Every structure is written in structure tokens, then in C-alpha cells.
Amino acid sequence: MYNETASPVFRRQKKAKRAISLALLAAAVVFSVWYVKFDPVEFLSGIPIFITFIFADFLPPNLTNLKSYTGPVLDTLVFAVVGTFISSALGLVTAFLMARNTSPHPAVRIILRGIVSFVRNVPFLVWASLLVVIFGVGTMPGLFALLVFGTCFLARVYAESIEELDKDATEALEASGASHVQIIKHAIIPQFMPAYFSWTLFMFEINIRSSAILGLVGAGGIGSNLKQSMDLFQYGRASMIIVILIVLILAVEFLTQKIRERIL
């Protein structure tokens, strides 16, 4: 009897909450459109201009001097490889220190989690821009930016993967009197390795994309060529660089997927 009388009231409350939520969402959209001064007429009239620019100025790609892109593409790949290798090593150590089930002390875990959260909340391009100011234009700030971002990203996901591991093997070793190091070596690391390889390969894909845009803030890589081409209004050359980036990213994704299939 209670459910029969309460059901219509519950349905009315649910409808009222839904109506309020939709009203708040609509108000937020209207306010946002007003605040940014979005003009639908100007937007629609700009579509033909955009299409004309793409097909008249940006395309087709300029296929001359393809050899000149070899060095920047190689720089981009080297950035990604070195950045992934070093950041995975640093992130692994940090993850074991900040994971709940492997940290040597709660204070260490809390401090490291705070540092990692702070660094991760600063956008990657902001770090690259700051490092360019500190070290000057070149490859070094780009590599440092990849290391800073990659280490903190991998430390976070590694630590979460370690905390989600099955605790049965750990508890069995603890019951048999194994030390903390032995538990990590024989129970945690074997379970963690699939997640380690998966996240590291994913970080390599991210680093390829990140390395490609480092040049936009003067930190080297093929992004420097893209920025230079856009600044000089060489749109055919810029479109060729974008095509190279797309091919490079697709090739890396295909390669990492094959590696995952073999390892995992």
C-alpha cells in the first residue's frame, strides 16, 4: 500500500527534477551564447569562406622538398621515444611510492599525490611555454615538457593500476612471512606488468601527438615547421606537414596496437 501511494509522488518529483535540470541547462547555454557574443548568422556566413580557404589555398599539399621534413619527423619520433622511456621509469618509481598498497609511509603517498595532481592540472602547452622561457627556443624545453607531463600522467595511472590488483596473492605472501620487497617482487609486479605495458604504449601515442605540437611554442619538432609555414602563409606546405603528421600518428597507433596484441 505504501509503494502504491508513494509511486505517483516519486514520479512527480522525478519529473520536477528533470524539468529543473533542463531549465538550468537551457539557461546555461543561453548565457554562454550571450557571453561569448555568438552570432549564428556570422557563423553560417563564414562556412563558405572556410571551405573556400581549405580547397583554394590549403589544398593540394605542396609535395616539393619532401626530404626537408625527414629531420623534423625524426626529431618528433626521438622526442616521443626518449620522453616515454624516461617518464615511464620515473613514473614507475613514483607510482610505487604513492600507491596505497606499496607506499612506504602515508605521508610519502599524500605528498607525492599532491605534487602529481598539481603538475597534471597544468596544461601541457603551458609547461612547454614556461620551459621555453627558462631554457630558450630549442629541443631541450620540448623534451623536458614531455618528461614532466609524462612522468606525472604515468605515475597516476600506474598507481591506480597497482591499487586495483588482486589482493589474494599479496595476503598469501604476507601470511607466509614475506618481506615488503618480496611481496612487491613476487605478487605485485607480475600482476602489474600488463597494465604497465598498456599504459606505456598509450603514453607513447600521446607523446607523438604532443611532440608534433611542441613547435607551436618554439620547442622543436615538426611543429616548428608547421608554425613557420603558417606564419609565412605557405598553406600548401602546412597542409603537407599535417598530412605527414596524420600518417605518422596512424602508423604509430597501428604499431602500438600490434605490440599490445603480442604482449598482452
Secondary structure as UniProt FT lines:
FT   HELIX           2..35
FT   TURN            36..37
FT   HELIX           40..52
FT   HELIX           53..58
FT   TURN            64..65
FT   HELIX           66..69
FT   HELIX           70..98
FT   TURN            100..102
FT   HELIX           106..121
FT   HELIX           124..135
FT   HELIX           139..163
FT   HELIX           168..175
FT   TURN            176..177
FT   HELIX           180..183
FT   HELIX           184..188
FT   HELIX           189..213
FT   HELIX           214..217
FT   HELIX           222..231
FT   TURN            232..233
FT   HELIX           235..263
//
